[in-house]
Amino acid sequence: MYAVIETGGKQYRVTEGQRIKVEKLDVEAGSNIDLDKVLMVANGDDIKVGAPYVSGGKVTATVKSHGRGDKIRIVKFRRRKHYQKETGHRQYFTELQITGISG
């Protein structure tokens, strides 16, 4: 059984027991969260697709930790113009463990 959920403007395909990193959520570590923006639920050949969301669909997850991803380097460079600029960025994330899928 798997589901496709939407959180943080992105879509994720999740199964029970899976750990995923999503955009930072304002929830304490160790607490449970219900994700109700379920786009699709599949259980074998039984597939439910929402328009846009599945009615009654819910994915429960436990917040494991918060953190920051690896640094991404941004380089701006113009040849022959004596211009070079380099910056970096680290994105915040929340790690979730999927505990249940219903729908």
C-alpha positions in Angstrom: 0.0 0.0 0.0 1.3 3.4 -0.9 0.1 7.0 -1.1 1.1 10.2 -2.9 1.0 13.2 -0.6 1.6 16.9 -1.0 3.5 19.0 1.6 5.7 22.0 1.2 4.7 22.5 -2.4 6.2 19.1 -3.4 4.7 15.6 -3.9 6.0 12.4 -2.3 5.2 8.8 -2.8 5.2 7.2 0.6 4.7 3.7 2.1 4.4 2.6 5.7 7.6 2.6 7.7 9.4 4.9 5.2 11.4 7.9 6.3 11.3 11.0 4.2 12.8 14.5 4.4 10.2 17.3 3.7 10.3 21.1 3.9 10.5 22.3 7.5 7.3 21.9 9.5 6.5 23.8 12.7 6.0 20.7 14.8 8.1 19.4 17.8 10.3 16.4 17.3 8.7 13.2 18.6 5.1 14.3 18.0 2.6 12.8 15.6 1.3 14.7 12.6 -1.6 14.0 10.1 -1.0 14.8 6.5 -4.4 15.3 4.9 -3.4 16.5 1.4 -3.5 13.0 -0.1 -3.5 13.0 -3.9 -3.7 9.2 -4.5 -4.0 6.0 -2.4 -3.2 2.6 -3.9 -3.6 -0.9 -2.4 -2.8 -3.5 -5.0 -5.3 -3.0 -7.8 -7.5 -0.7 -5.8 -6.5 2.8 -6.7 -8.2 6.0 -5.5 -7.3 9.2 -7.2 -8.5 12.5 -5.8 -9.8 15.6 -7.5 -7.5 17.2 -6.3 -7.5 15.3 -2.9 -8.8 12.0 -1.8 -11.8 12.5 0.5 -11.2 10.8 3.8 -7.5 10.2 2.9 -5.0 10.6 5.7 -1.3 9.8 6.2 0.0 9.7 9.8 3.6 10.3 10.5 6.0 10.8 13.5 8.4 13.7 13.4 11.9 12.2 14.0 14.1 15.3 13.7 14.8 18.7 12.2 17.9 19.6 10.4 19.7 21.3 7.5 20.7 19.8 4.2 24.1 19.8 2.5 25.4 23.1 1.3 24.6 24.0 -2.3 27.1 26.3 -4.0 25.9 29.1 -6.2 28.5 30.5 -8.6 28.0 33.6 -10.7 30.8 34.2 -13.2 31.3 36.4 -16.2 34.3 35.6 -18.4 36.7 38.5 -19.2 34.8 40.9 -17.0 36.7 40.3 -13.7 33.5 39.3 -12.0 33.1 36.2 -9.9 30.7 35.7 -7.0 30.1 32.6 -4.9 27.5 32.0 -2.2 26.0 29.0 -0.5 22.7 27.8 0.9 21.5 25.1 3.3 17.8 24.2 3.3 16.0 23.4 6.5 14.1 20.0 6.6 12.0 17.9 8.8 12.5 14.1 8.8 9.2 12.1 9.0 8.6 8.4 9.6 5.3 7.3 8.0 3.2 5.2 10.5 -0.1 4.8 8.7 -2.0 5.3 5.5 -5.8 5.4 5.4 -8.2 6.3 2.6 
